[in-house]
Amino acid sequence: MNEIHPRLKLWLEKDGQIVMSDYRVRLLERIAESGSLSQAATGMNLSYRRAWGKVKELEENLGVRLVESEVGGAGGGHTTLSPTGLALVRAYRSFQDRMAATLQEAFETELAAITAGPSPETQEP
């Protein structure tokens, strides 16, 4: 199909610093799913250092703790999202869903008829 679909890239900033984006929320989700920053990093083709840096950057920019880590032990370390981290991921995904619905509605209202191509009554002979 050759249909046109609207797209929008979202992120949140605080004082000019990114505090959430698709990339960052995916990293947090992978940490929540795996219980491991290392596994989350690997799943996103990131180095552990880069992933850890992104988490620390988010925490610093937001002023809240997003992850909780336990070091070492028999099975190695463990990283989970803090309650604030979990709430942020849920809220950001909900925000994205609402923005996508609003975007689709605006597209259908403003552009869908124009971008659908010529209708039979507007085609020239």
MIDOTOR-441137 format. One record per atom (N, C-alpha, C): residue number from 1; residue in three letters; atom name; x, z, y. Coordinates in pm, 1 decimal. Layout:
BEGIN
 dokol pase midren        x        z        y
   NUM  ALA     CA        X        Z        Y
...
//
This chain:
BEGIN
 dokol pase midren        x        z        y
     1  MET      N     83.4      0.0   -117.8
     1  MET     CA      0.0      0.0      0.0
     1  MET      C     88.2      0.0    124.7
     2  ASN      N     42.3    -68.1    224.7
     2  ASN     CA    115.7    -76.0    349.2
     2  ASN      C     48.8      8.1    457.8
     3  GLU      N      2.4    124.4    421.0
     3  GLU     CA    -63.4    211.8    517.1
     3  GLU      C     39.9    284.5    602.5
     4  ILE      N      0.8    315.9    722.7
     4  ILE     CA     85.8    393.5    812.5
     4  ILE      C     45.6    540.2    800.5
     5  HIS      N    145.8    625.6    790.1
     5  HIS     CA    123.1    769.5    778.9
     5  HIS      C    203.6    841.1    886.5
     6  PRO      N    143.3    934.8    955.7
     6  PRO     CA    218.1   1008.9   1057.4
     6  PRO      C    312.6   1109.0    991.5
     7  ARG      N    425.3   1132.1   1055.2
     7  ARG     CA    522.7   1230.0   1007.9
     7  ARG      C    568.2   1312.3   1127.4
     8  LEU      N    604.9   1435.5   1101.4
     8  LEU     CA    648.3   1525.5   1206.5
     8  LEU      C    753.4   1619.6   1149.6
     9  LYS      N    862.6   1636.1   1219.3
     9  LYS     CA    966.1   1729.9   1177.2
     9  LYS      C    953.2   1854.3   1263.5
    10  LEU      N    934.0   1968.1   1199.0
    10  LEU     CA    913.4   2094.0   1269.6
    10  LEU      C   1033.3   2186.0   1254.5
    11  TRP      N   1056.7   2264.1   1356.3
    11  TRP     CA   1149.8   2375.8   1347.8
    11  TRP      C   1112.3   2473.2   1458.2
    12  LEU      N   1160.6   2594.4   1445.5
    12  LEU     CA   1135.3   2697.8   1544.9
    12  LEU      C   1267.2   2736.8   1609.4
    13  GLU      N   1263.7   2758.7   1739.9
    13  GLU     CA   1381.9   2801.3   1813.3
    13  GLU      C   1352.4   2930.0   1889.2
    14  LYS      N   1457.4   3007.6   1908.3
    14  LYS     CA   1452.2   3127.0   1991.9
    14  LYS      C   1576.9   3122.8   2079.0
    15  ASP      N   1558.3   3117.1   2209.4
    15  ASP     CA   1670.7   3108.3   2303.0
    15  ASP      C   1764.3   2992.7   2268.3
    16  GLY      N   1705.2   2880.2   2227.1
    16  GLY     CA   1783.3   2761.1   2196.2
    16  GLY      C   1849.4   2761.5   2059.9
    17  GLN      N   1829.3   2865.3   1980.4
    17  GLN     CA   1887.8   2875.4   1846.7
    17  GLN      C   1778.8   2854.0   1741.6
    18  ILE      N   1808.4   2775.2   1639.8
    18  ILE     CA   1710.5   2749.7   1534.1
    18  ILE      C   1689.1   2877.1   1452.8
    19  VAL      N   1562.7   2913.7   1439.0
    19  VAL     CA   1529.3   3032.1   1358.9
    19  VAL      C   1449.4   2996.6   1234.0
    20  MET      N   1402.3   2872.4   1223.4
    20  MET     CA   1339.4   2828.8   1098.5
    20  MET      C   1323.9   2677.5   1103.2
    21  SER      N   1340.7   2616.9    984.9
    21  SER     CA   1326.8   2472.4    968.2
    21  SER      C   1295.6   2446.7    821.3
    22  ASP      N   1266.3   2321.2    789.0
    22  ASP     CA   1238.3   2286.2    649.6
    22  ASP      C   1355.2   2325.1    558.8
    23  TYR      N   1473.5   2289.5    602.4
    23  TYR     CA   1595.7   2316.8    526.3
    23  TYR      C   1614.0   2467.0    503.0
    24  ARG      N   1594.7   2545.1    607.3
    24  ARG     CA   1615.3   2689.3    597.5
    24  ARG      C   1507.9   2756.6    514.3
    25  VAL      N   1383.5   2713.1    527.8
    25  VAL     CA   1276.7   2773.9    448.0
    25  VAL      C   1295.6   2739.1    299.4
    26  ARG      N   1344.8   2617.3    270.4
    26  ARG     CA   1373.4   2582.4    130.7
    26  ARG      C   1482.0   2672.6     72.4
    27  LEU      N   1584.4   2701.5    151.7
    27  LEU     CA   1690.4   2790.6    105.6
    27  LEU      C   1633.0   2928.4     72.9
    28  LEU      N   1550.2   2981.8    161.1
    28  LEU     CA   1489.2   3112.3    135.6
    28  LEU      C   1398.1   3108.8     12.8
    29  GLU      N   1322.7   3001.7     -2.5
    29  GLU     CA   1235.7   2989.4   -120.2
    29  GLU      C   1317.6   2986.4   -249.4
    30  ARG      N   1427.2   2914.7   -247.9
    30  ARG     CA   1512.2   2907.4   -367.9
    30  ARG      C   1575.0   3042.4   -399.4
    31  ILE      N   1608.9   3118.6   -297.9
    31  ILE     CA   1660.3   3254.1   -321.1
    31  ILE      C   1551.5   3337.6   -386.8
    32  ALA      N   1429.0   3327.9   -333.9
    32  ALA     CA   1317.0   3404.4   -390.4
    32  ALA      C   1290.3   3364.6   -535.1
    33  GLU      N   1295.9   3234.5   -565.6
    33  GLU     CA   1267.5   3185.4   -700.3
    33  GLU      C   1375.7   3224.7   -800.4
    34  SER      N   1501.1   3215.6   -759.0
    34  SER     CA   1611.4   3236.8   -853.1
    34  SER      C   1664.5   3379.0   -854.2
    35  GLY      N   1643.6   3451.8   -745.9
    35  GLY     CA   1701.8   3585.3   -736.1
    35  GLY      C   1852.5   3580.0   -715.4
    36  SER      N   1899.8   3464.1   -671.5
    36  SER     CA   2043.8   3444.7   -659.0
    36  SER      C   2075.1   3350.0   -544.0
    37  LEU      N   2157.9   3396.0   -452.7
    37  LEU     CA   2202.7   3309.4   -344.9
    37  LEU      C   2289.2   3197.4   -400.0
    38  SER      N   2369.7   3228.3   -500.2
    38  SER     CA   2456.7   3128.0   -560.9
    38  SER      C   2374.8   3016.1   -625.1
    39  GLN      N   2272.3   3051.5   -701.0
    39  GLN     CA   2186.9   2950.1   -764.0
    39  GLN      C   2108.7   2870.7   -659.4
    40  ALA      N   2063.2   2938.7   -555.6
    40  ALA     CA   1991.4   2869.6   -448.6
    40  ALA      C   2083.3   2767.8   -381.6
    41  ALA      N   2206.6   2808.3   -355.5
    41  ALA     CA   2303.5   2718.0   -292.3
    41  ALA      C   2331.0   2598.0   -381.3
    42  THR      N   2355.4   2622.7   -507.4
    42  THR     CA   2382.8   2514.5   -601.9
    42  THR      C   2265.4   2417.5   -609.2
    43  GLY      N   2144.3   2470.9   -611.9
    43  GLY     CA   2024.5   2387.6   -618.9
    43  GLY      C   2005.6   2299.3   -497.5
    44  MET      N   2069.1   2337.5   -386.6
    44  MET     CA   2057.9   2257.6   -264.3
    44  MET      C   2187.9   2183.8   -232.5
    45  ASN      N   2278.9   2182.2   -329.4
    45  ASN     CA   2409.6   2117.6   -311.5
    45  ASN      C   2486.2   2172.4   -190.9
    46  LEU      N   2480.2   2303.6   -174.7
    46  LEU     CA   2552.9   2372.2    -68.7
    46  LEU      C   2659.3   2460.9   -130.5
    47  SER      N   2763.8   2487.2    -55.9
    47  SER     CA   2858.8   2587.9   -100.5
    47  SER      C   2793.9   2724.4    -81.3
    48  TYR      N   2840.4   2821.2   -156.8
    48  TYR     CA   2789.9   2957.3   -142.0
    48  TYR      C   2814.2   3004.7      1.1
    49  ARG      N   2932.9   2975.0     52.0
    49  ARG     CA   2969.0   3018.3    187.2
    49  ARG      C   2873.9   2960.8    291.7
    50  ARG      N   2840.2   2833.0    279.2
    50  ARG     CA   2749.0   2769.9    375.2
    50  ARG      C   2609.5   2831.1    366.4
    51  ALA      N   2561.0   2852.7    244.4
    51  ALA     CA   2428.1   2911.6    226.3
    51  ALA      C   2424.5   3053.2    284.6
    52  TRP      N   2526.1   3131.1    254.5
    52  TRP     CA   2532.9   3268.0    306.5
    52  TRP      C   2539.4   3264.9    459.4
    53  GLY      N   2615.9   3172.0    513.5
    53  GLY     CA   2625.1   3158.0    658.5
    53  GLY      C   2491.2   3124.8    721.7
    54  LYS      N   2413.0   3038.6    658.2
    54  LYS     CA   2281.0   3002.4    710.5
    54  LYS      C   2187.0   3122.5    710.1
    55  VAL      N   2190.4   3199.1    601.9
    55  VAL     CA   2105.5   3318.3    594.3
    55  VAL      C   2145.2   3416.8    703.6
    56  LYS      N   2273.8   3441.3    719.6
    56  LYS     CA   2321.6   3535.1    821.1
    56  LYS      C   2287.2   3484.9    962.4
    57  GLU      N   2299.0   3354.6    984.0
    57  GLU     CA   2263.6   3294.9   1113.2
    57  GLU      C   2115.3   3318.0   1144.0
    58  LEU      N   2030.1   3295.7   1043.8
    58  LEU     CA   1886.4   3319.0   1063.4
    58  LEU      C   1859.0   3464.9   1097.0
    59  GLU      N   1920.3   3554.2   1021.6
    59  GLU     CA   1899.0   3697.5   1044.9
    59  GLU      C   1943.7   3736.8   1185.5
    60  GLU      N   2056.3   3684.5   1226.6
    60  GLU     CA   2107.8   3716.3   1359.7
    60  GLU      C   2016.7   3660.0   1468.2
    61  ASN      N   1974.8   3535.4   1452.9
    61  ASN     CA   1889.7   3471.7   1552.7
    61  ASN      C   1751.8   3535.6   1562.3
    62  LEU      N   1699.1   3581.7   1449.4
    62  LEU     CA   1567.4   3645.1   1447.3
    62  LEU      C   1573.3   3794.6   1476.8
    63  GLY      N   1686.6   3855.1   1447.8
    63  GLY     CA   1698.9   3999.3   1467.1
    63  GLY      C   1632.7   4080.0   1358.0
    64  VAL      N   1616.5   4019.8   1239.0
    64  VAL     CA   1555.5   4089.6   1124.9
    64  VAL      C   1634.8   4058.6    997.9
    65  ARG      N   1619.1   4144.5    900.0
    65  ARG     CA   1684.1   4122.9    772.0
    65  ARG      C   1591.6   4040.6    682.5
    66  LEU      N   1644.2   3929.8    628.7
    66  LEU     CA   1563.2   3840.1    546.0
    66  LEU      C   1592.0   3852.5    397.7
    67  VAL      N   1712.3   3896.4    362.0
    67  VAL     CA   1748.8   3909.9    221.3
    67  VAL      C   1802.8   4049.8    194.3
    68  GLU      N   1790.7   4089.1     68.8
    68  GLU     CA   1846.6   4215.2     20.2
    68  GLU      C   1933.4   4181.5    -99.3
    69  SER      N   2057.6   4228.1    -96.5
    69  SER     CA   2152.1   4195.0   -202.6
    69  SER      C   2201.8   4319.3   -273.2
    70  GLU      N   2220.1   4305.4   -403.8
    70  GLU     CA   2284.9   4407.7   -486.1
    70  GLU      C   2412.6   4345.2   -539.0
    71  VAL      N   2522.8   4413.2   -520.4
    71  VAL     CA   2652.9   4359.2   -558.6
    71  VAL      C   2687.3   4399.6   -701.6
    72  GLY      N   2747.4   4304.0   -774.8
    72  GLY     CA   2807.6   4331.8   -905.4
    72  GLY      C   2711.9   4380.7  -1011.1
    73  GLY      N   2765.3   4464.2  -1099.9
    73  GLY     CA   2688.8   4513.4  -1213.4
    73  GLY      C   2715.7   4428.3  -1335.6
    74  ALA      N   2658.7   4468.4  -1447.3
    74  ALA     CA   2682.3   4399.1  -1574.0
    74  ALA      C   2639.4   4252.4  -1568.3
    75  GLY      N   2527.3   4225.0  -1506.3
    75  GLY     CA   2478.2   4087.3  -1499.3
    75  GLY      C   2515.3   4016.7  -1370.3
    76  GLY      N   2599.9   4078.2  -1290.4
    76  GLY     CA   2636.8   4018.3  -1161.8
    76  GLY      C   2542.8   4062.5  -1052.3
    77  GLY      N   2561.5   4008.2   -935.5
    77  GLY     CA   2480.7   4045.4   -820.3
    77  GLY      C   2341.2   3986.0   -826.3
    78  HIS      N   2258.0   4030.8   -733.5
    78  HIS     CA   2118.8   3987.3   -728.6
    78  HIS      C   2077.4   3982.9   -581.8
    79  THR      N   2010.4   3876.9   -541.1
    79  THR     CA   1963.9   3864.1   -403.4
    79  THR      C   1816.0   3829.6   -403.5
    80  THR      N   1740.2   3903.0   -325.2
    80  THR     CA   1597.0   3878.3   -312.4
    80  THR      C   1562.0   3870.1   -163.8
    81  LEU      N   1444.5   3820.5   -136.3
    81  LEU     CA   1397.9   3821.2      1.8
    81  LEU      C   1342.2   3958.5     35.2
    82  SER      N   1367.4   4001.6    156.3
    82  SER     CA   1308.1   4125.8    205.0
    82  SER      C   1158.9   4101.4    226.3
    83  PRO      N   1081.1   4207.5    243.3
    83  PRO     CA    939.4   4186.0    274.7
    83  PRO      C    920.6   4098.0    399.0
    84  THR      N   1005.5   4115.5    498.0
    84  THR     CA    998.6   4031.3    617.6
    84  THR      C   1032.8   3886.5    584.7
    85  GLY      N   1132.9   3866.4    498.5
    85  GLY     CA   1170.2   3731.9    456.5
    85  GLY      C   1056.2   3662.6    383.8
    86  LEU      N    991.5   3734.6    292.6
    86  LEU     CA    877.2   3677.8    220.4
    86  LEU      C    763.6   3643.0    315.5
    87  ALA      N    734.6   3733.8    408.3
    87  ALA     CA    626.7   3709.8    505.0
    87  ALA      C    659.7   3589.3    593.0
    88  LEU      N    785.1   3575.1    632.4
    88  LEU     CA    825.8   3462.3    716.1
    88  LEU      C    808.2   3330.3    641.2
    89  VAL      N    849.4   3325.2    516.0
    89  VAL     CA    835.2   3203.2    436.6
    89  VAL      C    687.5   3165.9    424.0
    90  ARG      N    604.0   3261.7    390.6
    90  ARG     CA    460.2   3233.9    376.4
    90  ARG      C    399.7   3185.7    508.6
    91  ALA      N    433.3   3254.6    616.7
    91  ALA     CA    377.1   3219.8    747.3
    91  ALA      C    425.6   3081.9    792.8
    92  TYR      N    552.5   3051.4    769.8
    92  TYR     CA    605.3   2922.0    811.6
    92  TYR      C    541.4   2808.6    732.2
    93  ARG      N    523.5   2828.0    601.6
    93  ARG     CA    457.2   2725.5    519.5
    93  ARG      C    312.5   2706.7    563.5
    94  SER      N    245.0   2814.5    595.8
    94  SER     CA    107.6   2805.1    644.3
    94  SER      C    104.2   2730.2    778.1
    95  PHE      N    198.8   2761.7    865.6
    95  PHE     CA    212.0   2692.6    993.5
    95  PHE      C    233.6   2543.2    970.8
    96  GLN      N    321.4   2506.9    877.6
    96  GLN     CA    345.9   2365.7    847.4
    96  GLN      C    218.9   2297.1    798.5
    97  ASP      N    144.2   2363.3    710.7
    97  ASP     CA     20.2   2305.2    659.0
    97  ASP      C    -79.7   2280.5    771.5
    98  ARG      N    -93.9   2377.9    861.6
    98  ARG     CA   -186.6   2362.6    973.9
    98  ARG      C   -142.2   2250.0   1066.5
    99  MET      N    -12.8   2240.0   1090.9
    99  MET     CA     37.6   2133.5   1177.4
    99  MET      C     17.1   1996.8   1112.8
   100  ALA      N     36.2   1987.6    981.5
   100  ALA     CA     15.1   1860.6    911.3
   100  ALA      C   -131.7   1817.8    919.7
   101  ALA      N   -222.5   1913.0    903.2
   101  ALA     CA   -365.1   1881.8    912.1
   101  ALA      C   -402.3   1837.5   1053.5
   102  THR      N   -348.4   1905.9   1152.0
   102  THR     CA   -374.5   1870.0   1291.2
   102  THR      C   -316.4   1733.2   1324.2
   103  LEU      N   -197.1   1706.5   1273.9
   103  LEU     CA   -133.4   1576.9   1295.0
   103  LEU      C   -217.8   1465.2   1234.3
   104  GLN      N   -264.6   1485.5   1111.6
   104  GLN     CA   -346.5   1384.0   1044.8
   104  GLN      C   -476.5   1359.4   1121.3
   105  GLU      N   -538.4   1466.1   1166.7
   105  GLU     CA   -662.5   1454.0   1242.7
   105  GLU      C   -638.9   1377.2   1373.4
   106  ALA      N   -531.9   1409.7   1443.9
   106  ALA     CA   -501.4   1340.1   1569.1
   106  ALA      C   -470.0   1193.0   1542.9
   107  PHE      N   -397.8   1165.6   1435.9
   107  PHE     CA   -366.4   1027.2   1400.4
   107  PHE      C   -494.4    948.8   1373.4
   108  GLU      N   -583.0   1007.0   1293.2
   108  GLU     CA   -707.2    937.9   1260.3
   108  GLU      C   -792.4    913.2   1385.0
   109  THR      N   -792.5   1007.9   1476.8
   109  THR     CA   -869.6    994.4   1599.9
   109  THR      C   -809.0    892.3   1695.2
   110  GLU      N   -679.4    897.9   1712.4
   110  GLU     CA   -614.3    819.1   1816.5
   110  GLU      C   -557.3    685.4   1769.9
   111  LEU      N   -505.9    678.3   1647.8
   111  LEU     CA   -427.6    561.4   1608.7
   111  LEU      C   -472.1    487.7   1483.4
   112  ALA      N   -544.5    550.1   1395.8
   112  ALA     CA   -574.3    488.7   1266.2
   112  ALA      C   -641.7    352.4   1279.8
   113  ALA      N   -739.2    342.6   1367.5
   113  ALA     CA   -811.1    215.8   1381.8
   113  ALA      C   -719.9    105.8   1435.9
   114  ILE      N   -630.9    142.1   1524.1
   114  ILE     CA   -540.8     43.4   1585.2
   114  ILE      C   -433.6     -1.0   1486.2
   115  THR      N   -382.1     90.8   1408.8
   115  THR     CA   -272.3     59.2   1317.3
   115  THR      C   -318.1      4.7   1183.5
   116  ALA      N   -449.4      4.2   1159.6
   116  ALA     CA   -500.9    -44.3   1031.5
   116  ALA      C   -492.3   -195.9   1019.9
   117  GLY      N   -462.6   -263.0   1129.9
   117  GLY     CA   -457.7   -409.0   1128.0
   117  GLY      C   -587.2   -465.0   1184.0
   118  PRO      N   -590.9   -593.9   1197.0
   118  PRO     CA   -709.8   -655.4   1256.7
   118  PRO      C   -832.0   -642.2   1166.7
   119  SER      N   -942.8   -611.2   1229.3
   119  SER     CA  -1067.3   -608.5   1154.0
   119  SER      C  -1126.8   -747.8   1157.2
   120  PRO      N  -1217.6   -779.7   1064.9
   120  PRO     CA  -1273.3   -915.4   1060.2
   120  PRO      C  -1334.1   -960.9   1192.4
   121  GLU      N  -1396.6   -867.9   1266.5
   121  GLU     CA  -1459.5   -907.8   1392.5
   121  GLU      C  -1359.5   -929.7   1505.3
   122  THR      N  -1235.8   -882.1   1492.3
   122  THR     CA  -1137.7   -902.1   1598.7
   122  THR      C  -1039.3  -1013.3   1566.7
   123  GLN      N  -1046.4  -1072.0   1447.2
   123  GLN     CA   -955.9  -1180.3   1410.9
   123  GLN      C   -995.1  -1307.6   1483.6
   124  GLU      N   -895.6  -1376.7   1532.0
   124  GLU     CA   -924.4  -1502.8   1598.9
   124  GLU      C   -941.2  -1612.8   1495.4
   125  PRO      N  -1026.7  -1711.2   1524.8
   125  PRO     CA  -1050.3  -1820.5   1428.3
   125  PRO      C   -930.2  -1909.3   1410.9
//
